[in-house]
Amino acid sequence: MDQLAETLGILRGILGGEGDMADFRYPPPAQGPRPPILVAAGGKRSLALAAREADIVSLGIRPDHGEEVLAERIGWLRSKAGERFPHLELNINLLAVVGEGVPQDRVRQRVRYLFGVNLDDVIRARSPFVVSGSTEEMCEQLLGLRERLGISYITLPDDLMWRPSLRSSMYWGS
């Protein structure tokens, strides 16, 4: 954790133009004042580090843990971040988008392999890491997470998604 903290401090300086860019082969970033730094964190030590160094915090907890655990971790982050907290962007990684249909077997298998959980159990428990139902219901679930917990940055690997009409309506660039 100490090495990560040191690395993040150096990275913030370099990306912010405070380091000596002559030692690097790459041009300085175009985004100013610097690109945001995302840190994944779930435990008290990593959340404290993210509170000090990150711009975006990806909340890393088990997907079978409910919204209460997620809220608890955000509380830890809030207490460590202090005045920085309103400036942090909160992220979660969705486990799956189920839609109104039945998830494909490959999605179930991948979820079991990666996380050791049964997707149906996670859906029934109304985990914040799975959205299901109609498009409107899924939007309501995501908006609810933003309203209740302040989560505004959602990611999802496309191979865990099941919603043919959603996939066909998106541009999947290379």
N, CA, C and O atoms as a DFTB+ gen file, in Angstrom:
696 C
 N C O
     1  1       0.836      -1.188       0.000
     2  2       0.000       0.000       0.000
     3  2       0.884       1.256       0.000
     4  3       0.560       2.254      -0.644
     5  1       1.999       1.189       0.728
     6  2       2.912       2.339       0.762
     7  2       3.526       2.602      -0.612
     8  3       3.684       3.755      -1.012
     9  1       3.872       1.531      -1.339
    10  2       4.432       1.706      -2.680
    11  2       3.395       2.282      -3.636
    12  3       3.720       3.116      -4.481
    13  1       2.153       1.840      -3.502
    14  2       1.086       2.393      -4.342
    15  2       0.892       3.874      -4.032
    16  3       0.740       4.681      -4.948
    17  1       0.896       4.235      -2.764
    18  2       0.748       5.643      -2.381
    19  2       1.873       6.491      -2.976
    20  3       1.634       7.584      -3.489
    21  1       3.103       5.973      -2.902
    22  2       4.237       6.697      -3.469
    23  2       4.082       6.840      -4.984
    24  3       4.318       7.913      -5.538
    25  1       3.687       5.761      -5.645
    26  2       3.499       5.780      -7.090
    27  2       2.415       6.775      -7.492
    28  3       2.588       7.527      -8.451
    29  1       1.301       6.784      -6.769
    30  2       0.216       7.720      -7.085
    31  2       0.665       9.167      -6.925
    32  3       0.300      10.020      -7.735
    33  1       1.447       9.451      -5.896
    34  2       1.961      10.809      -5.705
    35  2       2.853      11.241      -6.858
    36  3       2.751      12.367      -7.344
    37  1       3.724      10.345      -7.291
    38  2       4.603      10.636      -8.421
    39  2       3.782      10.833      -9.693
    40  3       4.012      11.775     -10.452
    41  1       2.826       9.940      -9.915
    42  2       1.979      10.023     -11.105
    43  2       1.189      11.333     -11.140
    44  3       1.097      11.973     -12.187
    45  1       0.620      11.731     -10.001
    46  2      -0.113      13.013      -9.949
    47  2       0.806      14.167     -10.346
    48  3       0.408      15.058     -11.098
    49  1       2.029      14.143      -9.838
    50  2       2.971      15.204     -10.162
    51  2       3.347      15.231     -11.631
    52  3       3.378      16.291     -12.256
    53  1       3.634      14.060     -12.176
    54  2       4.021      13.982     -13.594
    55  2       2.870      14.424     -14.480
    56  3       3.054      15.240     -15.384
    57  1       1.679      13.885     -14.222
    58  2       0.530      14.220     -15.071
    59  2       0.092      15.674     -14.899
    60  3      -0.517      16.262     -15.793
    61  1       0.410      16.237     -13.748
    62  2       0.065      17.629     -13.500
    63  2       1.138      18.605     -13.941
    64  3       1.017      19.810     -13.724
    65  1       2.192      18.083     -14.564
    66  2       3.253      18.953     -15.055
    67  2       4.231      19.379     -13.982
    68  3       5.039      20.282     -14.198
    69  1       4.162      18.725     -12.800
    70  2       5.060      19.105     -11.715
    71  2       6.356      18.302     -11.740
    72  3       7.353      18.711     -11.145
    73  1       6.346      17.154     -12.430
    74  2       7.551      16.334     -12.523
    75  2       8.432      16.818     -13.654
    76  3       8.054      17.708     -14.416
    77  1       9.600      16.230     -13.758
    78  2      10.522      16.571     -14.835
    79  2      10.176      15.723     -16.052
    80  3      10.560      14.555     -16.125
    81  1       9.465      16.292     -16.991
    82  2       9.017      15.562     -18.176
    83  2      10.183      15.222     -19.102
    84  3      10.009      14.419     -20.018
    85  1      11.356      15.802     -18.897
    86  2      12.505      15.503     -19.751
    87  2      12.946      14.051     -19.592
    88  3      13.578      13.493     -20.489
    89  1      12.622      13.444     -18.468
    90  2      13.015      12.058     -18.208
    91  2      12.076      11.050     -18.866
    92  3      12.311       9.846     -18.773
    93  1      11.023      11.516     -19.525
    94  2      10.025      10.609     -20.084
    95  2       9.973      10.727     -21.598
    96  3      10.192      11.803     -22.154
    97  1       9.681       9.612     -22.261
    98  2       9.622       9.564     -23.715
    99  2       8.299      10.059     -24.266
   100  3       8.178      10.247     -25.477
   101  1       7.325      10.273     -23.439
   102  2       5.977      10.592     -23.894
   103  2       5.688      12.072     -23.706
   104  3       6.192      12.697     -22.772
   105  1       4.885      12.625     -24.586
   106  2       4.534      14.046     -24.435
   107  2       3.626      14.232     -23.215
   108  3       2.992      13.282     -22.757
   109  1       3.571      15.435     -22.706
   110  2       2.689      15.690     -21.562
   111  2       1.231      15.501     -21.977
   112  3       0.902      15.635     -23.156
   113  1       0.360      15.192     -21.024
   114  2      -1.051      14.988     -21.357
   115  2      -1.695      16.262     -21.885
   116  3      -1.347      17.367     -21.469
   117  1      -2.634      16.096     -22.803
   118  2      -3.353      17.234     -23.373
   119  2      -4.442      17.722     -22.433
   120  3      -4.806      18.898     -22.460
   121  1      -4.964      16.826     -21.601
   122  2      -6.059      17.183     -20.697
   123  2      -5.502      17.960     -19.513
   124  3      -4.497      17.568     -18.920
   125  1      -6.156      19.060     -19.174
   126  2      -5.672      19.884     -18.089
   127  2      -6.680      20.011     -16.970
   128  3      -7.879      19.938     -17.239
   129  1      -6.270      20.194     -15.750
   130  2      -4.861      20.333     -15.385
   131  2      -4.090      19.014     -15.492
   132  3      -2.864      19.028     -15.611
   133  1      -4.782      17.888     -15.453
   134  2      -4.197      16.576     -15.693
   135  2      -5.339      15.584     -15.852
   136  3      -6.469      15.884     -15.466
   137  1      -5.071      14.412     -16.409
   138  2      -6.129      13.396     -16.478
   139  2      -6.505      12.944     -15.066
   140  3      -5.658      12.935     -14.173
   141  1      -7.761      12.571     -14.861
   142  2      -8.155      12.094     -13.536
   143  2      -7.525      10.738     -13.236
   144  3      -7.259       9.946     -14.140
   145  1      -7.295      10.491     -11.964
   146  2      -6.711       9.229     -11.503
   147  2      -7.799       8.416     -10.823
   148  3      -8.470       8.896      -9.910
   149  1      -7.966       7.167     -11.284
   150  2      -8.928       6.245     -10.703
   151  2      -8.177       5.244      -9.833
   152  3      -7.174       4.666     -10.252
   153  1      -8.677       5.052      -8.620
   154  2      -8.118       4.050      -7.716
   155  2      -9.256       3.134      -7.279
   156  3     -10.289       3.599      -6.799
   157  1      -9.056       1.822      -7.448
   158  2     -10.023       0.842      -6.960
   159  2      -9.709       0.562      -5.498
   160  3      -8.556       0.343      -5.127
   161  1     -10.748       0.573      -4.679
   162  2     -10.541       0.395      -3.242
   163  2     -11.777      -0.231      -2.606
   164  3     -12.904       0.012      -3.037
   165  1     -11.549      -1.037      -1.580
   166  2     -12.666      -1.650      -0.877
   167  2     -12.446      -1.764       0.617
   168  3     -13.406      -1.760       1.387
   169  1     -11.200      -1.866       1.036
   170  2     -10.870      -1.964       2.456
   171  2     -10.541      -0.597       3.032
   172  3     -10.420       0.387       2.302
   173  1     -10.399      -0.549       4.352
   174  2     -10.167       0.733       5.019
   175  2      -8.870       1.404       4.568
   176  3      -8.854       2.611       4.331
   177  1      -7.791       0.643       4.448
   178  2      -6.514       1.249       4.037
   179  2      -6.562       1.756       2.608
   180  3      -6.101       2.861       2.320
   181  1      -7.125       0.943       1.702
   182  2      -7.165       1.375       0.302
   183  2      -8.141       2.531       0.116
   184  3      -7.898       3.412      -0.709
   185  1      -9.233       2.546       0.863
   186  2     -10.164       3.680       0.776
   187  2      -9.532       4.958       1.320
   188  3      -9.777       6.045       0.797
   189  1      -8.721       4.830       2.369
   190  2      -8.023       6.012       2.896
   191  2      -7.044       6.555       1.861
   192  3      -6.930       7.767       1.680
   193  1      -6.343       5.656       1.186
   194  2      -5.420       6.078       0.128
   195  2      -6.184       6.734      -1.018
   196  3      -5.786       7.794      -1.501
   197  1      -7.271       6.114      -1.453
   198  2      -8.088       6.688      -2.526
   199  2      -8.632       8.057      -2.122
   200  3      -8.709       8.964      -2.950
   201  1      -9.002       8.203      -0.871
   202  2      -9.523       9.485      -0.376
   203  2      -8.486      10.592      -0.525
   204  3      -8.835      11.741      -0.795
   205  1      -7.214      10.250      -0.351
   206  2      -6.133      11.244      -0.460
   207  2      -5.698      11.499      -1.890
   208  3      -5.407      12.641      -2.247
   209  1      -5.646      10.450      -2.728
   210  2      -4.958      10.538      -4.010
   211  2      -5.837      10.480      -5.255
   212  3      -5.440      10.977      -6.309
   213  1      -7.019       9.884      -5.155
   214  2      -7.824       9.617      -6.357
   215  2      -8.742      10.788      -6.709
   216  3      -9.072      11.633      -5.877
   217  1      -9.129      10.795      -7.964
   218  2     -10.200      11.668      -8.433
   219  2     -11.474      10.850      -8.601
   220  3     -12.585      11.348      -8.423
   221  1     -11.279       9.569      -8.953
   222  2     -12.375       8.626      -9.130
   223  2     -12.061       7.426      -8.253
   224  3     -10.936       6.927      -8.259
   225  1     -13.057       6.959      -7.494
   226  2     -12.861       5.788      -6.644
   227  2     -13.790       4.693      -7.136
   228  3     -15.013       4.834      -7.111
   229  1     -13.186       3.594      -7.584
   230  2     -13.949       2.418      -7.987
   231  2     -14.118       1.559      -6.742
   232  3     -13.151       1.016      -6.207
   233  1     -15.356       1.446      -6.292
   234  2     -15.650       0.757      -5.043
   235  2     -15.629      -0.745      -5.272
   236  3     -16.539      -1.314      -5.876
   237  1     -14.579      -1.369      -4.780
   238  2     -14.363      -2.788      -5.003
   239  2     -14.835      -3.626      -3.836
   240  3     -14.087      -3.859      -2.887
   241  1     -16.066      -4.076      -3.904
   242  2     -16.557      -5.011      -2.901
   243  2     -17.191      -6.194      -3.620
   244  3     -17.489      -6.122      -4.812
   245  1     -17.388      -7.257      -2.902
   246  2     -17.982      -8.452      -3.507
   247  2     -19.369      -8.131      -4.041
   248  3     -20.144      -7.432      -3.387
   249  1     -19.687      -8.644      -5.235
   250  2     -20.984      -8.322      -5.842
   251  2     -22.169      -8.926      -5.109
   252  3     -23.304      -8.495      -5.317
   253  1     -21.931      -9.920      -4.253
   254  2     -23.041     -10.488      -3.497
   255  2     -23.277      -9.739      -2.191
   256  3     -24.197     -10.070      -1.442
   257  1     -22.455      -8.734      -1.914
   258  2     -22.722      -7.855      -0.776
   259  2     -23.721      -6.809      -1.227
   260  3     -23.669      -6.343      -2.365
   261  1     -24.601      -6.452      -0.370
   262  2     -25.685      -5.554      -0.740
   263  2     -25.329      -4.083      -0.664
   264  3     -24.183      -3.690      -0.444
   265  1     -26.356      -3.305      -0.855
   266  2     -26.195      -1.848      -0.851
   267  2     -25.737      -1.331       0.507
   268  3     -25.084      -0.290       0.584
   269  1     -26.074      -2.052       1.584
   270  2     -25.661      -1.610       2.921
   271  2     -24.138      -1.587       3.040
   272  3     -23.567      -0.645       3.589
   273  1     -23.483      -2.634       2.519
   274  2     -22.024      -2.703       2.568
   275  2     -21.429      -1.614       1.682
   276  3     -20.437      -0.986       2.051
   277  1     -22.015      -1.392       0.542
   278  2     -21.565      -0.332      -0.351
   279  2     -21.680       1.028       0.344
   280  3     -20.759       1.842       0.275
   281  1     -22.800       1.269       1.005
   282  2     -23.003       2.528       1.738
   283  2     -21.987       2.663       2.879
   284  3     -21.492       3.758       3.148
   285  1     -21.684       1.555       3.541
   286  2     -20.689       1.579       4.613
   287  2     -19.321       1.989       4.081
   288  3     -18.639       2.817       4.684
   289  1     -18.920       1.408       2.948
   290  2     -17.619       1.742       2.352
   291  2     -17.577       3.211       1.921
   292  3     -16.558       3.883       2.081
   293  1     -18.674       3.691       1.384
   294  2     -18.734       5.111       0.999
   295  2     -18.620       5.985       2.242
   296  3     -18.006       7.051       2.199
   297  1     -19.206       5.541       3.340
   298  2     -19.060       6.269       4.609
   299  2     -17.617       6.330       5.067
   300  3     -17.154       7.376       5.523
   301  1     -16.896       5.213       4.951
   302  2     -15.469       5.202       5.291
   303  2     -14.716       6.179       4.405
   304  3     -13.887       6.954       4.881
   305  1     -15.011       6.135       3.114
   306  2     -14.357       7.033       2.170
   307  2     -14.650       8.488       2.517
   308  3     -13.745       9.323       2.529
   309  1     -15.897       8.785       2.796
   310  2     -16.306      10.151       3.145
   311  2     -15.547      10.643       4.382
   312  3     -15.078      11.781       4.411
   313  1     -15.426       9.792       5.395
   314  2     -14.756      10.220       6.623
   315  2     -13.273      10.490       6.389
   316  3     -12.707      11.394       7.003
   317  1     -12.641       9.722       5.512
   318  2     -11.214       9.931       5.231
   319  2     -10.968      11.072       4.257
   320  3      -9.946      11.752       4.345
   321  1     -11.886      11.286       3.338
   322  2     -11.692      12.322       2.320
   323  2     -11.977      13.720       2.847
   324  3     -11.402      14.695       2.363
   325  1     -12.855      13.827       3.829
   326  2     -13.173      15.139       4.383
   327  2     -13.691      16.097       3.323
   328  3     -14.670      15.805       2.636
   329  1     -13.026      17.249       3.192
   330  2     -13.452      18.275       2.242
   331  2     -13.282      17.845       0.779
   332  3     -13.892      18.437      -0.111
   333  1     -12.469      16.833       0.527
   334  2     -12.276      16.343      -0.850
   335  2     -13.470      15.523      -1.335
   336  3     -13.680      15.391      -2.541
   337  1     -14.251      14.975      -0.409
   338  2     -15.283      14.021      -0.796
   339  2     -16.235      14.536      -1.882
   340  3     -16.496      13.802      -2.835
   341  1     -16.761      15.756      -1.784
   342  2     -17.678      16.210      -2.844
   343  2     -17.043      16.261      -4.235
   344  3     -17.757      16.299      -5.237
   345  1     -15.727      16.261      -4.303
   346  2     -15.032      16.332      -5.586
   347  2     -14.657      14.958      -6.141
   348  3     -14.162      14.855      -7.263
   349  1     -14.892      13.905      -5.359
   350  2     -14.595      12.548      -5.817
   351  2     -15.749      12.016      -6.646
   352  3     -16.916      12.265      -6.343
   353  1     -15.415      11.286      -7.687
   354  2     -16.430      10.592      -8.473
   355  2     -16.431       9.138      -8.020
   356  3     -15.373       8.517      -7.911
   357  1     -17.617       8.593      -7.758
   358  2     -17.738       7.220      -7.273
   359  2     -18.141       6.296      -8.402
   360  3     -19.049       6.597      -9.176
   361  1     -17.453       5.161      -8.487
   362  2     -17.643       4.188      -9.554
   363  2     -17.942       2.814      -8.980
   364  3     -17.392       2.423      -7.951
   365  1     -18.820       2.085      -9.661
   366  2     -18.954       0.652      -9.416
   367  2     -18.887      -0.064     -10.763
   368  3     -19.216       0.500     -11.806
   369  1     -18.460      -1.298     -10.708
   370  2     -18.420      -2.155     -11.881
   371  2     -19.616      -3.091     -11.806
   372  3     -19.704      -3.926     -10.905
   373  1     -20.529      -2.952     -12.747
   374  2     -21.688      -3.840     -12.754
   375  2     -21.249      -5.265     -13.071
   376  3     -20.311      -5.496     -13.834
   377  1     -21.940      -6.186     -12.474
   378  2     -21.707      -7.601     -12.701
   379  2     -22.395      -8.048     -13.979
   380  3     -21.846      -8.842     -14.744
   381  1     -23.599      -7.538     -14.210
   382  2     -24.351      -7.920     -15.412
   383  2     -25.512      -6.972     -15.626
   384  3     -26.029      -6.365     -14.687
   385  1     -25.907      -6.859     -16.878
   386  2     -27.154      -6.204     -17.261
   387  2     -28.033      -7.325     -17.792
   388  3     -27.729      -7.934     -18.817
   389  1     -29.129      -7.593     -17.082
   390  2     -29.946      -8.750     -17.417
   391  2     -31.111      -8.371     -18.318
   392  3     -31.524      -9.178     -19.151
   393  1     -31.643      -7.190     -18.178
   394  2     -32.803      -6.812     -18.975
   395  2     -34.019      -7.600     -18.537
   396  3     -34.112      -8.021     -17.384
   397  1     -34.945      -7.799     -19.446
   398  2     -36.182      -8.503     -19.123
   399  2     -36.088     -10.000     -19.420
   400  3     -36.978     -10.760     -19.038
   401  1     -35.040     -10.421     -20.083
   402  2     -34.904     -11.823     -20.469
   403  2     -34.159     -12.634     -19.429
   404  3     -33.864     -12.166     -18.329
   405  1     -33.874     -13.833     -19.805
   406  2     -33.106     -14.755     -18.978
   407  2     -31.640     -14.611     -19.370
   408  3     -31.317     -14.627     -20.558
   409  1     -30.748     -14.472     -18.392
   410  2     -29.334     -14.338     -18.741
   411  2     -28.818     -15.560     -19.487
   412  3     -29.241     -16.684     -19.215
   413  1     -27.921     -15.345     -20.408
   414  2     -27.317     -16.440     -21.157
   415  2     -26.438     -17.267     -20.230
   416  3     -25.911     -16.761     -19.239
   417  1     -26.286     -18.546     -20.562
   418  2     -25.459     -19.435     -19.759
   419  2     -24.020     -18.938     -19.665
   420  3     -23.385     -19.073     -18.619
   421  1     -23.505     -18.366     -20.746
   422  2     -22.122     -17.884     -20.710
   423  2     -21.946     -16.771     -19.687
   424  3     -20.886     -16.656     -19.072
   425  1     -22.984     -15.944     -19.499
   426  2     -22.915     -14.880     -18.495
   427  2     -22.946     -15.501     -17.103
   428  3     -22.161     -15.116     -16.236
   429  1     -23.838     -16.453     -16.884
   430  2     -23.910     -17.149     -15.585
   431  2     -22.568     -17.807     -15.245
   432  3     -22.078     -17.693     -14.122
   433  1     -21.986     -18.491     -16.225
   434  2     -20.724     -19.188     -16.001
   435  2     -19.591     -18.210     -15.702
   436  3     -18.772     -18.438     -14.811
   437  1     -19.562     -17.143     -16.446
   438  2     -18.507     -16.141     -16.233
   439  2     -18.623     -15.515     -14.854
   440  3     -17.614     -15.316     -14.177
   441  1     -19.844     -15.203     -14.431
   442  2     -20.062     -14.609     -13.108
   443  2     -19.628     -15.593     -12.015
   444  3     -18.969     -15.208     -11.049
   445  1     -19.999     -16.854     -12.177
   446  2     -19.601     -17.867     -11.185
   447  2     -18.082     -18.007     -11.164
   448  3     -17.484     -18.081     -10.090
   449  1     -17.455     -18.045     -12.335
   450  2     -16.001     -18.198     -12.414
   451  2     -15.275     -16.989     -11.802
   452  3     -14.361     -17.164     -10.995
   453  1     -15.668     -15.784     -12.174
   454  2     -14.974     -14.575     -11.716
   455  2     -15.237     -14.246     -10.251
   456  3     -14.335     -13.823      -9.528
   457  1     -16.480     -14.442      -9.821
   458  2     -16.867     -13.952      -8.508
   459  2     -17.305     -15.043      -7.533
   460  3     -17.475     -14.778      -6.343
   461  1     -17.488     -16.269      -8.031
   462  2     -17.901     -17.360      -7.158
   463  2     -19.306     -17.225      -6.621
   464  3     -19.609     -17.714      -5.533
   465  1     -20.166     -16.564      -7.377
   466  2     -21.548     -16.368      -6.941
   467  2     -22.506     -16.842      -8.022
   468  3     -22.160     -16.902      -9.201
   469  1     -23.702     -17.172      -7.599
   470  2     -24.766     -17.566      -8.517
   471  2     -25.492     -16.300      -8.956
   472  3     -26.002     -15.556      -8.118
   473  1     -25.544     -16.054     -10.240
   474  2     -26.156     -14.831     -10.760
   475  2     -27.613     -14.702     -10.341
   476  3     -28.060     -13.602     -10.016
   477  1     -28.359     -15.796     -10.340
   478  2     -29.768     -15.735      -9.934
   479  2     -29.912     -15.267      -8.490
   480  3     -30.818     -14.493      -8.180
   481  1     -29.028     -15.726      -7.604
   482  2     -29.071     -15.295      -6.200
   483  2     -28.789     -13.800      -6.079
   484  3     -29.423     -13.094      -5.295
   485  1     -27.830     -13.337      -6.865
   486  2     -27.465     -11.916      -6.829
   487  2     -28.623     -11.056      -7.350
   488  3     -28.899      -9.983      -6.814
   489  1     -29.295     -11.539      -8.401
   490  2     -30.449     -10.815      -8.949
   491  2     -31.579     -10.762      -7.921
   492  3     -32.165      -9.705      -7.684
   493  1     -31.878     -11.919      -7.312
   494  2     -32.965     -11.971      -6.317
   495  2     -32.682     -11.069      -5.116
   496  3     -33.602     -10.488      -4.541
   497  1     -31.424     -10.957      -4.745
   498  2     -31.045     -10.113      -3.610
   499  2     -31.050      -8.628      -3.954
   500  3     -30.779      -7.789      -3.094
   501  1     -31.358      -8.300      -5.210
   502  2     -31.396      -6.911      -5.687
   503  2     -30.052      -6.212      -5.438
   504  3     -29.987      -5.085      -4.947
   505  1     -28.992      -6.927      -5.799
   506  2     -27.643      -6.389      -5.652
   507  2     -27.501      -5.101      -6.454
   508  3     -28.054      -4.989      -7.548
   509  1     -26.765      -4.132      -5.922
   510  2     -26.518      -2.909      -6.689
   511  2     -25.590      -3.149      -7.880
   512  3     -25.373      -2.243      -8.684
   513  1     -25.044      -4.356      -7.999
   514  2     -24.093      -4.668      -9.056
   515  2     -24.732      -5.348     -10.260
   516  3     -24.032      -5.743     -11.192
   517  1     -26.055      -5.486     -10.246
   518  2     -26.799      -6.064     -11.360
   519  2     -28.007      -5.183     -11.616
   520  3     -28.716      -4.812     -10.681
   521  1     -28.245      -4.849     -12.865
   522  2     -29.484      -4.165     -13.218
   523  2     -30.310      -5.131     -14.052
   524  3     -29.786      -5.868     -14.887
   525  1     -31.612      -5.110     -13.807
   526  2     -32.498      -6.030     -14.518
   527  2     -33.858      -5.378     -14.701
   528  3     -34.185      -4.377     -14.063
   529  1     -34.640      -5.973     -15.591
   530  2     -35.975      -5.469     -15.876
   531  2     -36.011      -4.739     -17.204
   532  3     -35.147      -4.913     -18.063
   533  1     -37.035      -3.922     -17.343
   534  2     -37.172      -3.136     -18.567
   535  2     -36.099      -2.042     -18.603
   536  3     -35.427      -1.784     -17.604
   537  1     -35.955      -1.421     -19.742
   538  2     -34.983      -0.330     -19.864
   539  2     -35.281       0.755     -18.837
   540  3     -34.364       1.284     -18.210
   541  1     -36.546       1.085     -18.663
   542  2     -36.932       2.107     -17.688
   543  2     -36.578       1.677     -16.270
   544  3     -36.084       2.483     -15.481
   545  1     -36.828       0.406     -15.942
   546  2     -36.500      -0.096     -14.603
   547  2     -34.999      -0.080     -14.352
   548  3     -34.549       0.255     -13.256
   549  1     -34.225      -0.443     -15.373
   550  2     -32.773      -0.420     -15.216
   551  2     -32.278       1.008     -15.019
   552  3     -31.392       1.252     -14.200
   553  1     -32.842       1.942     -15.757
   554  2     -32.470       3.356     -15.581
   555  2     -32.816       3.827     -14.179
   556  3     -32.033       4.539     -13.549
   557  1     -33.985       3.435     -13.687
   558  2     -34.392       3.807     -12.329
   559  2     -33.432       3.234     -11.293
   560  3     -33.108       3.904     -10.313
   561  1     -32.973       1.999     -11.501
   562  2     -32.025       1.391     -10.566
   563  2     -30.727       2.191     -10.524
   564  3     -30.194       2.457      -9.447
   565  1     -30.222       2.571     -11.684
   566  2     -28.972       3.329     -11.743
   567  2     -29.144       4.742     -11.180
   568  3     -28.275       5.234     -10.461
   569  1     -30.251       5.384     -11.502
   570  2     -30.516       6.717     -10.946
   571  2     -30.681       6.648      -9.432
   572  3     -30.269       7.558      -8.713
   573  1     -31.289       5.558      -8.951
   574  2     -31.435       5.368      -7.507
   575  2     -30.082       5.261      -6.814
   576  3     -29.897       5.820      -5.733
   577  1     -29.138       4.554      -7.419
   578  2     -27.789       4.462      -6.848
   579  2     -27.131       5.836      -6.783
   580  3     -26.435       6.160      -5.820
   581  1     -27.360       6.636      -7.818
   582  2     -26.794       7.991      -7.807
   583  2     -27.429       8.830      -6.711
   584  3     -26.732       9.539      -5.984
   585  1     -28.747       8.753      -6.589
   586  2     -29.438       9.558      -5.579
   587  2     -29.105       9.115      -4.156
   588  3     -28.858       9.954      -3.290
   589  1     -29.098       7.800      -3.908
   590  2     -28.879       7.298      -2.554
   591  2     -27.416       7.311      -2.132
   592  3     -27.101       7.609      -0.980
   593  1     -26.513       6.982      -3.075
   594  2     -25.118       6.775      -2.708
   595  2     -24.130       7.698      -3.402
   596  3     -22.958       7.741      -3.028
   597  1     -24.583       8.433      -4.401
   598  2     -23.686       9.339      -5.117
   599  2     -22.851       8.660      -6.188
   600  3     -21.861       9.230      -6.649
   601  1     -23.228       7.457      -6.591
   602  2     -22.486       6.736      -7.624
   603  2     -22.897       7.277      -8.986
   604  3     -24.064       7.208      -9.372
   605  1     -21.917       7.818      -9.708
   606  2     -22.239       8.436     -10.990
   607  2     -21.442       7.851     -12.149
   608  3     -21.627       8.261     -13.295
   609  1     -20.575       6.913     -11.869
   610  2     -19.694       6.345     -12.883
   611  2     -19.903       4.830     -12.833
   612  3     -19.527       4.172     -11.863
   613  1     -20.503       4.293     -13.886
   614  2     -20.844       2.876     -13.946
   615  2     -20.062       2.231     -15.090
   616  3     -20.034       2.762     -16.201
   617  1     -19.432       1.096     -14.823
   618  2     -18.742       0.358     -15.876
   619  2     -19.279      -1.068     -15.926
   620  3     -19.785      -1.597     -14.936
   621  1     -19.157      -1.671     -17.095
   622  2     -19.627      -3.037     -17.308
   623  2     -18.869      -3.652     -18.469
   624  3     -18.869      -3.101     -19.570
   625  1     -18.221      -4.792     -18.239
   626  2     -17.606      -5.480     -19.374
   627  2     -18.689      -5.951     -20.338
   628  3     -19.691      -6.526     -19.912
   629  1     -18.496      -5.714     -21.625
   630  2     -19.554      -6.064     -22.577
   631  2     -19.805      -7.567     -22.653
   632  3     -20.893      -7.978     -23.055
   633  1     -18.842      -8.390     -22.283
   634  2     -19.090      -9.826     -22.332
   635  2     -19.939     -10.330     -21.160
   636  3     -20.312     -11.503     -21.134
   637  1     -20.244      -9.475     -20.208
   638  2     -21.149      -9.841     -19.117
   639  2     -22.550      -9.267     -19.335
   640  3     -23.430      -9.446     -18.493
   641  1     -22.757      -8.593     -20.439
   642  2     -24.034      -7.946     -20.713
   643  2     -24.951      -8.881     -21.484
   644  3     -24.519      -9.593     -22.391
   645  1     -26.196      -8.868     -21.117
   646  2     -27.206      -9.611     -21.888
   647  2     -28.366      -8.684     -22.135
   648  3     -29.151      -8.400     -21.230
   649  1     -28.474      -8.220     -23.335
   650  2     -29.583      -7.368     -23.762
   651  2     -29.378      -7.122     -25.241
   652  3     -28.831      -6.086     -25.620
   653  1     -29.807      -8.061     -26.100
   654  2     -29.507      -7.931     -27.535
   655  2     -29.890      -6.576     -28.115
   656  3     -29.134      -6.022     -28.914
   657  1     -31.031      -6.031     -27.740
   658  2     -31.427      -4.755     -28.335
   659  2     -30.508      -3.635     -27.867
   660  3     -30.284      -2.675     -28.605
   661  1     -29.975      -3.741     -26.657
   662  2     -29.048      -2.736     -26.161
   663  2     -27.721      -2.831     -26.908
   664  3     -27.162      -1.810     -27.311
   665  1     -27.220      -4.039     -27.095
   666  2     -25.965      -4.228     -27.823
   667  2     -26.080      -3.701     -29.254
   668  3     -25.168      -3.045     -29.756
   669  1     -27.192      -3.989     -29.897
   670  2     -27.321      -3.598     -31.301
   671  2     -27.474      -2.085     -31.454
   672  3     -27.225      -1.545     -32.532
   673  1     -27.878      -1.403     -30.396
   674  2     -28.077       0.032     -30.521
   675  2     -26.822       0.827     -30.164
   676  3     -26.806       2.050     -30.295
   677  1     -25.774       0.142     -29.715
   678  2     -24.543       0.833     -29.332
   679  2     -23.494       0.698     -30.426
   680  3     -23.525      -0.246     -31.215
   681  1     -22.590       1.625     -30.468
   682  2     -21.466       1.539     -31.384
   683  2     -20.325       0.857     -30.634
   684  3     -19.888       1.334     -29.586
   685  1     -19.860      -0.232     -31.166
   686  2     -18.763      -0.966     -30.548
   687  2     -17.525      -0.767     -31.414
   688  3     -17.242      -1.577     -32.296
   689  1     -16.792       0.305     -31.162
   690  2     -15.600       0.597     -31.940
   691  2     -14.466      -0.335     -31.587
   692  3     -14.523      -1.052     -30.587
   693  1     -13.444      -0.324     -32.404
   694  2     -12.293      -1.188     -32.135
   695  2     -11.225      -0.409     -31.394
   696  3     -10.171      -0.959     -31.074
